[in-house]
Amino acid sequence: MTESRPFRLVAQTLMRTRWVARRALRKQLRIVVDIRWRLGDEIMAIPIYEGIKRRHPFCHLTVWCNHSDLLLRNPHVDQTLGPEQKPSLAECDRFISLREAPRGVFRLDHYASLAGIHTPPMNPRLYYDDWSVPQLVSVGMTTKQFIAVNNGGTWETKRWPQQNWQALCDALTHAAYEVAQLGRGDARIANAADLTGKTSVHDAACALRHARLLISSDSGLMHLALAVGTPVLALFGPTIPAMLVRTNTPLTALTNERDCQGCWNRPSVKMTEGVCPLCISPCMGTISVETVLARAYKLLDDGL
């Protein structure tokens, strides 16, 4: 919201008054959640909506977001607003902003605290009833046989060296695996079928659901694959997996094993997003192609 601080304080006071009054009169409560953020951050917030509905079962819940595809047919969300659609505070009894997070707190715990609910026990999930994706047919991928790869990342420090991605995909294709690259605006990997820039969030989710495995950096597509139940082999440098994803998900994490690994999630370390405080480049260069291949082959041999 862009209003001045005095206006926000007045609006918040009015909302609190309306909230108390409408609850006393047993009127439907109107809640707006603002989660206009990156793809992964919006996916991590999905369980919060079910948690709000459990706490306030008859409320009308509006989610103001950048990626409304994530909430298609979600039974716990009554309305979505795109980033350009500003909700009316005059018609809102509670406004919850989830657009920030401390570095040293498990994300879902933080979201729940802001929403005034207990941390939901469920993991993010999507509720689509049609998982077809024509783009897979166009590049010749076989359902549940291909491996998806994503070499992108919001920060440079989250990215594995491009030559490593190329060597990885060369080895996978040489071993007769089908490989498809997803993402948007990322460097192309030869020998991988090209779906970069060709899928919406909805299409990418459907494609990932049909994949046997996603190999990825810490990215929005990593969270998207987990939300559709596809196993993920993810590479981590500046972030700690347990701060973002519960252990009961199909995530296999490989870290750079440096002493400074997970620096972003250490509040005592002075950090700027995407900038290594030790000036190490590349952050994830210690993760070898052989290590990633060995773990991928093990996951595949285990019957994914």
Buried (B, 14 or more C-beta within 10 A) or exposed (E): EEEEEEEBEEBEEBBEEBBEEBEEEEEEBBBBBBBBBBBBBBBBBBBBBBBBBEBBEEBBBBBBBBBBBBBBEBEBBBBBBEEEEEBEBEEBBBBBBBBEBEBBBBBBEBBBEBBEBEBBEEBBBBEBEEBEBEBBEEBEBEBEEBBBBBBBBBBEBBBBBBEBBBBBBBBBBEEEBBBBBBBBEBEEBEBBBBBBEBBEBBBBBBBBBBBBBBBBBBBBBBBBBBBBEBBBBBBBBBBBBEBBBBEEBBBBBBBBEBEBBBBBBBEEBEBEEBEBBEEBEBBBBBBEBEEBBEBBBEBBEEEB
